Amino acid sequence: MIALGLIGFGGAAFPPLWLIGAAIAIPSRAWDLRDKWIGLAVPVLLVIVGAAAAVILGGTKNTLGPYVFEAWLMAGRVSRGAAILSAGYLLWRLYRGPRAPRLPPFAVPRRPG
């Protein structure tokens, strides 16, 4: 629960706190590997895509400085929303319970035909 608080509320208030929450959530056994990838890697990709989209759609600038500044501002804005979505997904998976283990391919029942 500490990890979720740091990821959600901490990430929305001060985005570097999201990293501390993610560092706490990674070794946790509350989620499986798929949940951690979805809950922690997808928000990072959203921030990268959002910052790139802001630079691409932002218009033409004379130098590199305004592009970097625009990407930095958009990354800050998108990271706050991504932190809340990340915490929401991990909380949903926590209350949903562990996933059923997958059967190995040789044990999957085959349909006749």
DSSP file (Angstrom, degrees, kcal/mol; ACC not computed):
  #  RESIDUE AA STRUCTURE BP1 BP2  ACC     N-H-->O    O-->H-N    N-H-->O    O-->H-N    TCO  KAPPA ALPHA  PHI   PSI    X-CA   Y-CA   Z-CA
    1    1 A M     >        0   0    0      0, 0.0     4,-2.2     0, 0.0     5,-0.2   0.000 360.0 360.0 360.0 -30.9    0.0    0.0    0.0
    2    2 A I  H  >  +     0   0    0      2,-0.2     4,-2.4     1,-0.2     5,-0.2   0.917 360.0  51.6 -63.6 -41.7    2.9    2.3    0.6
    3    3 A A  H  > S+     0   0    0      1,-0.2     4,-2.6     2,-0.2    -1,-0.2   0.913 109.5  49.4 -61.6 -42.4    4.1    1.7   -3.0
    4    4 A L  H  > S+     0   0    0      2,-0.2     4,-2.9     1,-0.2     5,-0.4   0.895 110.5  50.6 -65.2 -39.2    0.6    2.6   -4.3
    5    5 A G  H  X>S+     0   0    0     -4,-2.2     5,-2.2     2,-0.2     4,-0.9   0.913 113.7  44.5 -63.5 -42.5    0.5    5.8   -2.3
    6    6 A L  I  <>S+     0   0    0     -4,-2.4     5,-0.9     3,-0.2    -2,-0.2   0.883 116.4  46.7 -70.1 -37.1    3.9    6.9   -3.6
    7    7 A I  I  <5S+     0   0    0     -4,-2.6     4,-0.2    -5,-0.2    -2,-0.2   0.948 124.8  28.9 -69.3 -47.3    3.1    5.9   -7.1
    8    8 A G  I  X5S+     0   0    0     -4,-2.9     4,-1.6    -5,-0.2    -3,-0.2   0.991 134.3  21.2 -79.0 -68.7   -0.4    7.6   -7.2
    9    9 A F  I  X5S+     0   0    0     -4,-0.9     4,-2.1    -5,-0.4     5,-0.2   0.913 128.6  46.9 -72.0 -42.9   -0.4   10.5   -4.8
   10   10 A G  I  ><S+     0   0    0     -5,-2.2     4,-3.2     1,-0.2     7,-0.4   0.911 113.2  49.2 -64.9 -41.9    3.3   11.1   -4.7
   11   11 A G  H  4<S+     0   0    0     -5,-0.9    -1,-0.2     6,-0.3    -2,-0.2   0.832 112.5  48.2 -67.5 -31.5    3.6   10.8   -8.5
   12   12 A A  H  < S+     0   0    0     -4,-1.6    -1,-0.2     2,-0.2    -2,-0.2   0.850 120.0  37.2 -75.7 -34.4    0.8   13.3   -9.0
   13   13 A A  H  < S+     0   0    0     -4,-2.1    -2,-0.2     1,-0.3    -3,-0.2   0.908 140.3   4.6 -82.8 -44.7    2.2   15.8   -6.5
   14   14 A F  S >< S-     0   0    0     -4,-3.2     3,-2.7    -5,-0.2     4,-0.4  -0.829  71.2-149.7-145.3  97.9    5.9   15.4   -7.2
   15   15 A P  T >> S+     0   0    0      0, 0.0     3,-1.7     0, 0.0     4,-0.6   0.708  90.4  65.8 -50.8 -32.1    6.7   13.0  -10.1
   16   16 A P  H >> S+     0   0    0      0, 0.0     4,-0.9     0, 0.0     3,-0.7   0.767  89.8  68.1 -63.7 -19.3   10.1   11.8   -8.8
   17   17 A L  H <> S+     0   0    0     -3,-2.7     4,-2.2    -7,-0.4    -6,-0.3   0.764  86.9  68.8 -66.7 -22.3    8.2   10.1   -5.9
   18   18 A W  H <> S+     0   0    0     -3,-1.7     4,-2.6    -4,-0.4    -1,-0.2   0.891  95.0  54.8 -60.2 -38.9    6.8    7.8   -8.5
   19   19 A L  H <X S+     0   0    0     -3,-0.7     4,-2.2    -4,-0.6    -1,-0.2   0.883 106.8  49.5 -63.3 -38.8   10.3    6.3   -8.9
   20   20 A I  H  X S+     0   0    0     -4,-0.9     4,-1.5     2,-0.2    -1,-0.2   0.921 112.2  48.2 -66.6 -43.0   10.5    5.5   -5.2
   21   21 A G  H  X S+     0   0    0     -4,-2.2     4,-2.1     1,-0.2    -2,-0.2   0.887 111.3  50.3 -63.1 -39.0    7.1    3.9   -5.3
   22   22 A A  H  X S+     0   0    0     -4,-2.6     4,-2.0     1,-0.2    -2,-0.2   0.882 107.3  54.1 -66.3 -37.8    8.1    1.9   -8.4
   23   23 A A  H  < S+     0   0    0     -4,-2.2    -1,-0.2     1,-0.2    -2,-0.2   0.828 111.6  45.6 -65.4 -30.8   11.3    0.7   -6.6
   24   24 A I  H  < S+     0   0    0     -4,-1.5     4,-0.4     1,-0.2    -2,-0.2   0.852 113.4  49.8 -77.0 -35.6    9.2   -0.5   -3.7
   25   25 A A  H >< S+     0   0    0     -4,-2.1     3,-0.7     1,-0.2     6,-0.2   0.792  96.2  70.7 -75.5 -28.3    6.6   -2.2   -6.0
   26   26 A I  T 3< S+     0   0    0     -4,-2.0    -1,-0.2     1,-0.3    -2,-0.1   0.928 104.4  37.4 -60.7 -48.8    9.2   -4.1   -8.2
   27   27 A P  T 3  S+     0   0    0      0, 0.0    -1,-0.3     0, 0.0    -2,-0.2   0.567  94.2 115.5 -80.5  -2.8   10.3   -6.6   -5.5
   28   28 A S    <   -     0   0    0     -3,-0.7     3,-0.3    -4,-0.4    -3,-0.0  -0.316  57.8-152.0 -66.5 145.5    6.7   -6.9   -4.1
   29   29 A R  S    S+     0   0    0      1,-0.2    -1,-0.1    -2,-0.0    -4,-0.1   0.317  78.5  91.5 -96.9   6.7    5.0  -10.3   -4.4
   30   30 A A  S    S+     0   0    0     -5,-0.1     2,-0.3     2,-0.0    -1,-0.2   0.784  91.9  38.1 -71.1 -26.5    1.5   -8.6   -4.5
   31   31 A W  S    S-     0   0    0     -3,-0.3     2,-0.1    -6,-0.2    63,-0.0  -0.896  81.5-125.4-124.0 152.6    1.6   -8.5   -8.3
   32   32 A D     >  -     0   0    0     -2,-0.3     4,-2.0     1,-0.1     5,-0.2  -0.324  40.7 -92.3 -86.6 179.4    2.9  -10.9  -10.9
   33   33 A L  H  > S+     0   0    0      1,-0.2     4,-2.3     2,-0.2     5,-0.2   0.869 124.1  53.7 -63.4 -38.5    5.5   -9.9  -13.6
   34   34 A R  H  > S+     0   0    0      1,-0.2     4,-2.5     2,-0.2    -1,-0.2   0.911 108.5  49.7 -63.1 -42.2    2.8   -9.0  -16.2
   35   35 A D  H  > S+     0   0    0      1,-0.2     4,-3.0     2,-0.2    -1,-0.2   0.890 110.4  50.4 -64.5 -38.7    1.1   -6.6  -13.8
   36   36 A K  H  X>S+     0   0    0     -4,-2.0     4,-2.0     2,-0.2     5,-0.6   0.905 111.1  48.5 -66.9 -40.2    4.4   -4.9  -12.9
   37   37 A W  I  X>S+     0   0    0     -4,-2.3     4,-1.9     3,-0.2     5,-1.2   0.937 117.0  41.6 -64.1 -45.7    5.2   -4.4  -16.6
   38   38 A I  I  <5S+     0   0    0     -4,-2.5     4,-0.5     1,-0.2    -2,-0.2   0.929 120.2  42.9 -67.8 -43.8    1.8   -3.0  -17.4
   39   39 A G  I  <5S+     0   0    0     -4,-3.0    -1,-0.2    -5,-0.2    -2,-0.2   0.714 129.2  23.9 -77.3 -21.1    1.6   -0.9  -14.3
   40   40 A L  I  X5S+     0   0    0     -4,-2.0     4,-0.6    -5,-0.2    -3,-0.2   0.725 124.7  41.4-117.1 -30.9    5.1    0.4  -14.3
   41   41 A A  I  X<S+     0   0    0     -4,-1.9     4,-2.1    -5,-0.6    -3,-0.2   0.850 107.3  58.8 -88.9 -35.9    6.5    0.3  -17.9
   42   42 A V  H  ><S+     0   0    0     -5,-1.2     4,-2.4    -4,-0.5     5,-0.2   0.910 103.4  52.5 -63.0 -42.4    3.4    1.5  -19.8
   43   43 A P  H  > S+     0   0    0      0, 0.0     4,-2.0     0, 0.0    -1,-0.2   0.881 108.0  52.2 -61.2 -34.7    3.2    4.9  -17.9
   44   44 A V  H  X S+     0   0    0     -4,-0.6     4,-2.1     2,-0.2    -2,-0.2   0.925 110.4  47.9 -64.7 -42.7    6.9    5.5  -18.8
   45   45 A L  H  X S+     0   0    0     -4,-2.1     4,-2.7     1,-0.2     5,-0.2   0.878 108.8  54.8 -64.5 -37.0    6.1    4.8  -22.4
   46   46 A L  H  X S+     0   0    0     -4,-2.4     4,-2.7     2,-0.2    -1,-0.2   0.895 108.0  49.2 -61.5 -40.2    3.1    7.1  -22.2
   47   47 A V  H  X S+     0   0    0     -4,-2.0     4,-2.4     2,-0.2     5,-0.2   0.916 112.5  47.5 -66.1 -42.5    5.3   10.0  -20.9
   48   48 A I  H  X S+     0   0    0     -4,-2.1     4,-2.2     2,-0.2    -2,-0.2   0.936 115.5  44.3 -64.7 -45.8    7.8    9.4  -23.7
   49   49 A V  H  X S+     0   0    0     -4,-2.7     4,-2.6     1,-0.2    -2,-0.2   0.897 113.6  51.4 -66.3 -40.0    5.1    9.3  -26.4
   50   50 A G  H  X S+     0   0    0     -4,-2.7     4,-1.9    -5,-0.2    -2,-0.2   0.907 111.4  46.2 -64.2 -41.9    3.3   12.3  -24.9
   51   51 A A  H  X S+     0   0    0     -4,-2.4     4,-1.8     2,-0.2    -1,-0.2   0.902 114.0  48.8 -67.4 -40.2    6.4   14.4  -24.8
   52   52 A A  H  X S+     0   0    0     -4,-2.2     4,-2.6    -5,-0.2    -2,-0.2   0.906 110.3  51.4 -65.3 -40.7    7.3   13.5  -28.4
   53   53 A A  H  X S+     0   0    0     -4,-2.6     4,-2.8     1,-0.2    -1,-0.2   0.877 107.6  53.1 -63.8 -37.2    3.8   14.2  -29.6
   54   54 A A  H  X S+     0   0    0     -4,-1.9     4,-0.7     2,-0.2    -1,-0.2   0.893 111.5  45.5 -64.9 -39.0    4.0   17.7  -28.0
   55   55 A V  H  < S+     0   0    0     -4,-1.8     4,-0.3     2,-0.2     3,-0.3   0.910 115.2  47.1 -70.0 -41.6    7.2   18.4  -29.8
   56   56 A I  H >< S+     0   0    0     -4,-2.6     3,-0.5     1,-0.2    -2,-0.2   0.912 120.8  36.6 -67.0 -42.2    5.9   17.1  -33.1
   57   57 A L  H 3< S+     0   0    0     -4,-2.8    -1,-0.2     1,-0.2    -2,-0.2   0.483  97.1  86.8 -89.1  -2.3    2.6   19.0  -32.9
   58   58 A G  T 3< S-     0   0    0     -4,-0.7    -1,-0.2    -3,-0.3     2,-0.2   0.599  91.7-118.4 -78.2 -11.1    4.0   22.1  -31.2
   59   59 A G    <   -     0   0    0     -3,-0.5     2,-0.4    -4,-0.3    -1,-0.2  -0.479  45.0 -39.3 102.8-177.9    5.1   23.9  -34.4
   60   60 A T        -     0   0    0     -2,-0.2     2,-0.3    -3,-0.1    -4,-0.0  -0.718  52.3-171.7 -93.2 133.4    8.4   25.2  -35.7
   61   61 A K        -     0   0    0     -2,-0.4    -2,-0.0     1,-0.1     3,-0.0  -0.804  26.5-131.1-117.5 162.1   11.0   26.7  -33.5
   62   62 A N  S    S+     0   0    0     -2,-0.3     2,-0.2     2,-0.0    -1,-0.1   0.847  85.4  19.5 -82.1 -35.5   14.2   28.4  -34.3
   63   63 A T  S  > S-     0   0    0      1,-0.0     4,-0.6     0, 0.0    -2,-0.1  -0.708  80.9-104.5-129.4 178.6   16.6   26.6  -32.0
   64   64 A L  H  > S+     0   0    0     -2,-0.2     4,-2.1     1,-0.2     3,-0.3   0.779 104.0  75.4 -75.8 -28.1   16.7   23.3  -30.0
   65   65 A G  H  > S+     0   0    0      1,-0.2     4,-2.5     2,-0.2     5,-0.2   0.896  93.2  48.3 -55.3 -50.2   16.1   25.0  -26.6
   66   66 A P  H  > S+     0   0    0      0, 0.0     4,-2.4     0, 0.0    -1,-0.2   0.855 110.1  53.8 -62.7 -32.9   12.3   25.6  -27.1
   67   67 A Y  H  X S+     0   0    0     -4,-0.6     4,-2.4    -3,-0.3    -2,-0.2   0.935 110.8  45.7 -63.7 -45.3   11.8   22.0  -28.2
   68   68 A V  H  X S+     0   0    0     -4,-2.1     4,-2.4     1,-0.2    -1,-0.2   0.913 113.2  49.9 -64.3 -42.7   13.5   20.7  -25.1
   69   69 A F  H  X S+     0   0    0     -4,-2.5     4,-2.3     2,-0.2    -1,-0.2   0.906 111.3  48.5 -63.4 -42.1   11.6   23.1  -22.9
   70   70 A E  H  X S+     0   0    0     -4,-2.4     4,-2.2     2,-0.2    -1,-0.2   0.899 112.3  48.8 -65.5 -40.6    8.2   22.1  -24.5
   71   71 A A  H  X S+     0   0    0     -4,-2.4     4,-2.4     2,-0.2    -2,-0.2   0.897 110.8  51.5 -65.4 -39.9    9.1   18.3  -24.1
   72   72 A W  H  X S+     0   0    0     -4,-2.4     4,-1.8     2,-0.2    -2,-0.2   0.917 111.0  47.1 -63.5 -44.3   10.0   18.9  -20.5
   73   73 A L  H  X S+     0   0    0     -4,-2.3     4,-1.8     1,-0.2    -2,-0.2   0.923 114.4  46.2 -64.1 -44.3    6.8   20.7  -19.7
   74   74 A M  H  X S+     0   0    0     -4,-2.2     4,-3.0     1,-0.2     5,-0.3   0.878 108.9  55.3 -69.0 -36.7    4.6   18.0  -21.4
   75   75 A A  H  X S+     0   0    0     -4,-2.4     4,-2.2     1,-0.2    -1,-0.2   0.894 108.0  50.6 -62.1 -38.4    6.5   15.2  -19.8
   76   76 A G  H  X S+     0   0    0     -4,-1.8     4,-1.1     2,-0.2    -1,-0.2   0.903 113.6  44.3 -64.5 -41.2    5.7   16.7  -16.4
   77   77 A R  H  X S+     0   0    0     -4,-1.8     4,-1.3     1,-0.2     3,-0.3   0.933 116.3  44.6 -69.8 -46.0    2.0   17.0  -17.2
   78   78 A V  H  X S+     0   0    0     -4,-3.0     4,-2.7     1,-0.2     5,-0.2   0.861 107.3  60.2 -68.7 -34.4    1.6   13.6  -18.7
   79   79 A S  H  X S+     0   0    0     -4,-2.2     4,-2.0    -5,-0.3    -1,-0.2   0.836 100.8  55.0 -64.9 -31.2    3.6   11.9  -15.9
   80   80 A R  H  X S+     0   0    0     -4,-1.1     4,-1.5    -3,-0.3    -1,-0.2   0.929 112.3  42.0 -67.0 -44.1    1.1   13.1  -13.3
   81   81 A G  H  X S+     0   0    0     -4,-1.3     4,-2.3     1,-0.2    -2,-0.2   0.888 113.8  52.6 -68.0 -38.8   -1.8   11.5  -15.2
   82   82 A A  H  X S+     0   0    0     -4,-2.7     4,-2.5     1,-0.2    -2,-0.2   0.846 105.3  55.8 -66.3 -33.3    0.2    8.4  -15.9
   83   83 A A  H  X S+     0   0    0     -4,-2.0     4,-2.3     2,-0.2    -1,-0.2   0.908 108.9  46.3 -64.9 -41.6    1.1    8.1  -12.2
   84   84 A I  H  X S+     0   0    0     -4,-1.5     4,-2.4     2,-0.2    -2,-0.2   0.915 113.7  48.2 -67.9 -42.2   -2.6    8.1  -11.3
   85   85 A L  H  X S+     0   0    0     -4,-2.3     4,-2.5     2,-0.2    -2,-0.2   0.896 111.2  51.9 -63.3 -39.5   -3.4    5.6  -14.0
   86   86 A S  H  X S+     0   0    0     -4,-2.5     4,-2.4     2,-0.2    -2,-0.2   0.937 111.8  44.6 -62.2 -48.1   -0.5    3.4  -12.9
   87   87 A A  H  X S+     0   0    0     -4,-2.3     4,-2.4     1,-0.2    -1,-0.2   0.882 112.3  53.6 -65.3 -37.7   -1.6    3.3   -9.3
   88   88 A G  H  X S+     0   0    0     -4,-2.4     4,-2.3     2,-0.2    -2,-0.2   0.917 110.1  46.5 -63.1 -43.5   -5.2    2.7  -10.3
   89   89 A Y  H  X S+     0   0    0     -4,-2.5     4,-2.5     2,-0.2     5,-0.2   0.938 113.8  47.5 -64.4 -46.4   -4.3   -0.3  -12.4
   90   90 A L  H  X S+     0   0    0     -4,-2.4     4,-1.9     1,-0.2    -2,-0.2   0.877 112.5  49.8 -65.2 -36.0   -2.1   -1.8   -9.7
   91   91 A L  H  X S+     0   0    0     -4,-2.4     4,-2.2     2,-0.2    -1,-0.2   0.913 110.4  50.4 -66.6 -41.7   -4.8   -1.2   -7.1
   92   92 A W  H  X S+     0   0    0     -4,-2.3     4,-1.6     1,-0.2    -2,-0.2   0.912 112.2  46.8 -60.8 -43.1   -7.4   -2.9   -9.4
   93   93 A R  H  X S+     0   0    0     -4,-2.5     4,-1.1     1,-0.2    -1,-0.2   0.833 109.2  55.6 -69.6 -31.2   -5.1   -5.9   -9.8
   94   94 A L  H  < S+     0   0    0     -4,-1.9     3,-0.3    -5,-0.2    -2,-0.2   0.924 112.9  40.2 -66.4 -44.0   -4.4   -6.1   -6.1
   95   95 A Y  H  < S+     0   0    0     -4,-2.2    -2,-0.2     1,-0.2    -1,-0.2   0.740 109.0  61.5 -77.1 -22.8   -8.1   -6.3   -5.3
   96   96 A R  H  < S-     0   0    0     -4,-1.6    -1,-0.2    -5,-0.2    -2,-0.2   0.766 105.1-134.3 -73.6 -25.5   -8.8   -8.6   -8.2
   97   97 A G     <  -     0   0    0     -4,-1.1    -1,-0.2    -3,-0.3    -2,-0.1  -0.207  37.2 -36.5  94.8 171.9   -6.4  -11.2   -6.8
   98   98 A P        -     0   0    0      0, 0.0     2,-0.1     0, 0.0   -67,-0.1  -0.313  65.7-107.9 -69.5 152.1   -3.7  -13.3   -8.3
   99   99 A R        -     0   0    0      1,-0.1     3,-0.1    -2,-0.0    -2,-0.0  -0.409  36.3-101.0 -73.9 153.2   -4.1  -14.7  -11.8
  100  100 A A        -     0   0    0     -2,-0.1    -1,-0.1     1,-0.1     2,-0.0  -0.567  46.9-104.3 -71.6 137.5   -4.8  -18.3  -12.4
  101  101 A P        -     0   0    0      0, 0.0     2,-0.2     0, 0.0    -1,-0.1  -0.347  35.9-114.4 -66.2 144.7   -1.6  -20.1  -13.5
  102  102 A R        -     0   0    0      1,-0.1    -3,-0.0    -3,-0.1     0, 0.0  -0.504  24.5-120.8 -77.4 145.0   -1.3  -20.9  -17.1
  103  103 A L        -     0   0    0     -2,-0.2     5,-0.1     1,-0.1    -1,-0.1  -0.610  33.1-105.7 -79.4 144.8   -1.2  -24.5  -18.2
  104  104 A P    >>  -     0   0    0      0, 0.0     3,-2.0     0, 0.0     4,-0.5  -0.352  35.3-106.3 -66.4 156.2    1.8  -25.6  -20.2
  105  105 A P  G >4 S+     0   0    0      0, 0.0     3,-0.7     0, 0.0    -2,-0.1   0.803 119.3  55.4 -57.0 -31.2    1.2  -26.1  -23.9
  106  106 A F  G 34 S+     0   0    0      1,-0.2    -3,-0.0     3,-0.0     0, 0.0   0.651 107.4  50.2 -77.6 -12.6    1.4  -29.9  -23.6
  107  107 A A  G <4 S+     0   0    0     -3,-2.0    -1,-0.2     2,-0.1    -4,-0.0   0.417  79.3 114.7-104.0   0.3   -1.4  -29.9  -20.9
  108  108 A V  S << S-     0   0    0     -3,-0.7     2,-0.1    -4,-0.5     0, 0.0  -0.566  74.2-115.2 -72.4 127.4   -3.9  -27.8  -22.7
  109  109 A P        -     0   0    0      0, 0.0     2,-0.3     0, 0.0    -1,-0.1  -0.413  30.2-139.1 -65.5 135.7   -7.0  -29.8  -23.6
  110  110 A R        -     0   0    0     -2,-0.1     3,-0.0    -3,-0.0     0, 0.0  -0.711   8.7-125.3 -96.5 144.8   -7.5  -30.2  -27.3
  111  111 A R        -     0   0    0     -2,-0.3     2,-0.1     1,-0.1    -1,-0.0  -0.711  31.5-114.2 -84.7 137.2  -10.9  -30.0  -29.0
  112  112 A P              0   0    0      0, 0.0    -1,-0.1     0, 0.0     0, 0.0  -0.436 360.0 360.0 -69.6 144.3  -11.7  -33.0  -31.2
  113  113 A G              0   0    0     -2,-0.1    -2,-0.0    -3,-0.0    -3,-0.0   0.454 360.0 360.0 131.7 360.0  -11.9  -32.3  -34.8
